[in-house]
Structures are given as structure tokens and as C-alpha cells.
């Protein structure tokens, strides 16, 4: 149902947020596998890194990123010589961290020199590093890997090539030496390659993990990207069915399929004539192929430029700040009104004429300019669709605008290539007419409908209270009702042709629009409308809801004061909970319950979907209400806090002044994660009870997650 709705809407923005999985393989080896007592050998730490990922090195100037860090367990059987050495890391000035950083791509190598002191050395410890993505800009929690080197790995031999017997007096002498010189013992304890602040941030509440092989890409992330590409392809297909593009198909195909030269065939045999026509056909197919590829290249280049200007690094700002959200809202309304016929969006005629003159020169370069001319001529119809798709892509990864434009342009170029290959199919094309304008007007209604998503986003983050869930649904009911009446011919707009009857296809689309309106109506009275959970404002924003369950009145009556920030933040399904971590921890200690942390955001589509589809399940809801203290930490809320609550982050050294910044900083510092939804189970002392969980619509998995945390809590 969800994807059917997306296909119908065509131009919906995709805000899915999901953490990206790790892509590393670790290996520890020695520079030599045999050594004598007193020899110095290198321990070599290697990390294979997947494409588009990198890890930070162990030493650089910038403060903020988690450096690679190595810790050795003290033992009398070996001695550290110097510190850890990173082998040929790349270096660059990072504007985000305001300084030079060192990093590795593809493969990282670190070396530590040690001196063998006894016949049976036991070298153990762990090392941690942080993996980040060049594509999305996200960083994973610092990964800690343990290692052990003993007699199975390193063989110690005597001067004559035989194993040297262990001398008990050596141990005692070494022990006495360490007791007499505690500084030497401290020196062998830990090799620190990061600042104390950085190390504390990297290890605080970070789970120790052992990973030995590359993990596949996130299923949710791939589905989101594929869904967006499908959306973009449908957008390109809808652009074909507009008055600016559709009439160009037969004109362009006829140009490519006609013979460019008139040749006298009087003295030619039938075989020669046949060969000549085959030659012309091959040439026309080659030319139309260049034409189609040029269309794809032009629009994909637009995606590349947009990606370079508004890549993944702007994701959070684009998703939450009122300036881009209001800009996108008015932009889509502007495009929508142009489709309805209020005005035409046109480029200067001099641009079109200049491109057309270049196209007249002929040759493959002329064909490229023909494609460019098509893009300029069809601008008034394609710009609103392209703009809406790029706006949708702005909330995603760096590659998203490029793939979106690739899918869009492929759909636009496809009919030109197909009809050039099979020109007789042109006879089956419907004639241009009023139906083309009907398609254009329908797209205008859709653009205006989805512009409300951006206004709603800013409204939620800044608590303006102008577009609550019931108001939003009311607008959609009215817009899609007007769309249905328009398709039935009950109203005419500028550029519409008079019509006495409508076709079956138009009738079916009208029926779909009215069916969608009927589906929306119960949402005014509190129906969850789960397939649209990620796109509508949350149910907690409704002014009244006859289906809403009541919060646990027993717990509420036990507390005299309402939870902090509960005047403008609400939990779904009548769950009693908190919006401040300190308050939640204090209450958890009071009632002796574990804590369920929900790192969420107003603009997080997957968060709303999890609440609508998973939290609403009776098994899950019962556990959340009765067995856990729930705290929702909104990472994108712009609520300003009193000056006495401000603090400087140990992570990025910036002052955190609003609620969202503080919640996001808490997630990054304590869990080394910045993706939502992200669910953590802890006790009142902030000890982890289970591995954190992310977006997962499998109810059994979520129930098991909650049960695992409860079991660990009682075991403690």
C-alpha cells in the first residue's frame, strides 16, 4: 500500500534516515614469526576498507574526530619501543573540524615495535578506530577489536636455534625492576595517540565489537534509493505526457528516420537499394542513440551539479531549518500554479534560438545541441518535475540527485529511442490534444499537495502550530477532491479544451483520487493511516482524537509536575514518558525500571513509521507502557533553552543552545551514532542492557529486543 501511494504521488520527498553499516576487515600480523630474546619486531595492524569509506589515522592536528587508538595490556614478557606508527596516511584540511586530519582509504596499516623479553611472550590488548562514509558523511561508532599474540603466533628461539628455557629468576628480576620503577610500568601500560578528551569520547559507553568480514549494505538504505529512482523514472514518464514534450516525439523521430540524401536508384539493383536503406537505418539508429544519450547526459549533469552544491553534508540543515523548508514549500507551490495554468515558466528565447542554430550545423555535435534544445523548449513542463525531484533528493545521500536525474532522463529519452527503432509504432500513438493539458494540471495538484510536507516540517521543528495533522489532512482531502472533480470534467482551467465526454483511463484516475479522499477522511478522527505515517504530521499534533488511548493515569498521578518539554512534545499511543534524559534517569531510579531511549526527529519518516506500525502493536505497546521508562530525544528540535542550560560539547567544542542540538550531542558522545530512529536500552546508571536497534518493522524482532533488555536489567 505504501509504494502504491508513492507511485500515485510521484513527487513525494524521501526523508528516510538509516544508519550505514560498517565496511571493514581487520588483521594483525608480525614482521617475523621467529625471534630471539632481546630482538625487536613489528606488530602490524591492517584494516581493509570498503569502497567509499575511510578510517581516521592515529595522529593529526584537528580536534573532534575519533583517532585510531591502541592499548596494550602490561606484561613482563615484552616491552614497547616508541609509539604506534601510521604507515603513509592521506592528509587534508577538513573544513568541518577546522584543521588537518589524517585518514586511510582502501587499506590502513599501523605498526608498533616491541622488544621480546621472555621465551613465552604474551602480547595482548585492543585497538579502536572510526569508520566514516565519503558518500553520506555519516560516521559509525568507534569499533574496538581485541588481539592476542602468544607462542602460537611467535616462536622464541635461543642463540643456538633451540627453544630457550624459561628462567624463573628473569621474571622475578623483571617484576622487581617494575616495582622499583613504576614509571616504566606506566609507560608499558597504554600507548595514547589521541588527546585525553578524544579518547574519552571514543570509548564512553561504546560497545566492544569484533567484526571479521564486510557486511552488506543496509537493506533499508537500498530500498529507499531504489524507491526514489522508481519515483524519478515515473516523474520522467509523466514529463513525456505533457504538452511540451509529447508532440516532440513524432517530429524528432521523423527527422532521424528520413533519408538525409536523395540518391538516384535508377541504375541500382534491388539488392543495392536494400543495402542502401539498411545503411541509412543504421545511421539513423546511431544518431538517435546519440540523441537519447545526450538527453540523459544533460539531466544527469544537472544532478551532479545539484549534488555538488547540496550534498549529504547539508542533510540535517536542509531537513530541519525553516529557511530551506519554506523555500521548498513556496518553490513547489510556484511550480504547481504554473502547471495549473496561472502562468508559464519560460527561458529567454535567445537561449533557445542559440541552441537551435547550433543544432542546424549537423553532425553528432548538432545532435547534442538538438537534445539541449529539447531540454530548453520543454523547460516549462519539465522544470517543475525536475525541481520537485531534486528537492526530494536534497534530504538524502550525495549520490541521490545523480541517480534520480539518471532515472528521470532515461524515462524521457526512452520513447525517442524506441520509436526510432520501430517507426511504424508512431501510428499507434494518441494524437495530441486536451488530454496532455489534463496530465499537466493533475501534476500541478500533486505538486501543491506535497509542498505541504515542507511547511509541516518547519512547523513541527519550530512549534508554530499552524499545520497540525488534522489541518494537513483537510488540505489533502480538498486538493484531491478538486483533482477528482477536474478529471471528471466538472471544472475547467486555463488552456483546457471543451470536452463532452471523458475516457475510461481518465475516469479510473478520478476514481483513484476519490478513493484516496475516502481513505483520508477517518484520519480526521484519529485513524492512524499507517501507509502515510512518514508523510503526515504525527497523531500527537491533532487537536482532538476520539481513538487516542489515555496515558497511564496511575503514573501521572504519582508525579505532581508534568515532564519537561511535554507542553510541546508528545509521545504516541498514550505512552507516558519524558523528553529530557536526566529527568528520565531520575524517574527510572525511583521506580526501578529500565530506560527506553528513542532518538528521533520531527523530520524522520522512518521514526513515524516505526511508531505507527511497530509501537502500536499490543505486544510492543504493553511493554513500553508497563516495563520501561520511555524518553524521546528529538535531535532536530529548535526549542531554545535557558542560558543556564547551555554547555560546550566535548565532541565538537561548540555551545549547545537548543534542545535538538543537545539531544544530538548526547547521542553522538554516548553512542557514537547520529542516525534516527535509534533505540537504546539502559539502566538508571546508563549501563547498556542490549545492542541498540534501528529501523526494523519486524514486530517479533522488536519484542525480543525489549525482552532482552528487561532480562539483562533484572540480571543486574
C-alpha positions, 0 to 999 in steps of 0.5 A: 500500500505504501509504494502504491501511494508513492507511485500515485504521488510521484513527487513525494520527498524521501526523508528516510534516515538509516544508519550505514553499516560498517565496511571493514576487515581487520588483521594483525600480523608480525614482521617475523614469526621467529625471534630471539630474546632481546630482538625487536619486531613489528606488530602490524595492524591492517584494516581493509576498507570498503569502497567509499569509506575511510578510517581516521589515522592515529595522529593529526592536528584537528580536534573532534574526530575519533583517532585510531587508538591502541592499548596494550595490556602490561606484561613482563614478557615484552616491552614497547619501543616508541609509539604506534606508527601510521604507515603513509596516511592521506592528509587534508584540511577538513573544513568541518573540524577546522584543521588537518586530519589524517585518514586511510582509504582502501587499506590502513596499516599501523605498526608498533615495535616491541622488544621480546623479553621472555621465551613465552611472550604474551602480547595482548590488548585492543585497538579502536578506530572510526569508520566514516562514509565519503558518500553520506558523511555519516560516521559509525561508532568507534569499533574496538577489536581485541588481539592476542599474540602468544607462542602460537603466533611467535616462536622464541628461539635461543642463540643456538636455534633451540627453544630457550628455557624459561628462567624463573629468576628473569621474571622475578628480576623483571617484576622487581625492576617494575616495582622499583620503577613504576614509571616504566610500568606506566609507560608499558601500560597504554600507548595514547595517540589521541588527546585525553578528551578524544579518547574519552569520547571514543570509548564512553559507553561504546560497545566492544565489537569484533567484526571479521568480514564486510557486511552488506549494505543496509537493506533499508538504505537500498530500498529507499534509493531504489524507491526514489529512482522508481519515483524519478523514472515515473516523474520522467514518464509523466514529463513525456505526457505533457504538452511540451514534450509529447508532440516532440516525439513524432517530429524528432523521430521523423527527422532521424528516420528520413533519408538525409540524401536523395540518391538516384536508384535508377541504375541500382539493383534491388539488392543495392537499394536494400543495402542502401536503406539498411545503411541509412537505418543504421545511421539513423539508429546511431544518431538517435542513440546519440540523441537519447544519450545526450538527453540523459547526459544533460539531466544527469549533469544537472544532478551532479551539479545539484549534488555538488552544491547540496550534498549529504553534508547539508542533510540535517540543515536542509531537513530541519531549518525553516529557511530551506523548508519554506523555500521548498514549500513556496518553490513547489507551490510556484511550480504547481500554479504554473502547471495549473495554468496561472502562468508559464515558466519560460527561458529567454528565447535567445537561449533557445534560438542559440541552441537551435542554430547550433543544432542546424550545423549537423553532425553528432555535435548538432545532435547534442545541441538538438537534445539541449534544445529539447531540454530548453523548449520543454523547460516549462513542463519539465522544470517543475518535475525536475525541481520537485525531484531534486528537492526530494533528493536534497534530504538524502545521500550525495549520490541521490540527485545523480541517480534520480536525474539518471532515472528521470532522463532515461524515462524521457529519452526512452520513447525517442529511442524506441520509436526510432527503432520501430517507426511504424509504432508512431501510428499507434500513438494518441494524437495530441490534444486536451488530454496532455493539458489534463496530465499537466494540471493533475501534476500541478495538484500533486505538486501543491499537495506535497509542498505541504510536507515542507511547511509541516516540517518547519512547523513541527521543528519550530512549534508554530502550530499552524499545520497540525495533522488534522489541518494537513489532512483537510488540505489533502482531502480538498486538493484531491477532491478538486483533482477528482472533480477536474478529471471528471470534467466538472471544472475547467482551467486555463488552456483546457479544451471543451470536452463532452465526454471523458475516457475510461483511463481518465475516469479510473484516475478520478476514481483513484483520487476519490478513493484516496479522499475516502481513505483520508477522511477517518484520519480526521478522527484519529485513524492512524493511516499507517501507509502515510505515517512518514508523510503526515504530521504525527497523531500527537499534533491533532487537536482532538482524537476520539481513538487516542488511548489515555496515558497511564493515569496511575503514573501521572498521578504519582508525579505532581509536575508534568515532564519537561518539554511535554507542553510541546512534545508528545509521545504516541499511543498514550505512552507516558514518558519524558523528553529530557534524559536526566529527568528520565534517569531520575524517574527510572531510579525511583521506580526501578525500571529500565530506560527506553531511549528513542532518538528521533526527529520531527523530520524522520519518516522512518521514526513515524513509521516505526511508531505507527506500525511497530509501537502500536502493536499490543505486544510492543505497546504493553511493554513500553507502557508497563516495563520501561521508562520511555524518553524521546530525544528529538535531535532536530528540535529548535526549542531554545533553552535557558542560558543556564542550560547551555554547555560546550560539547566535548565532541565538537567544542561548540555551545549547545543552545537548543534542545535538538542540538543537545539531544544530538550531542548526547547521542553522538558522545554516548553512542557514537551514532547520529542516525534516527530512529535509534533505540537504546536500552539502559539502566538508571546508571546508563549501563547498556542492557542490549545492542541498540536497534534501528529501523526494523518493522519486524514486530517479533524482532522488536519484542525480543529486543525489549525482552532482552533488555528487561532480562539483562536489567533484572540480571543486574 
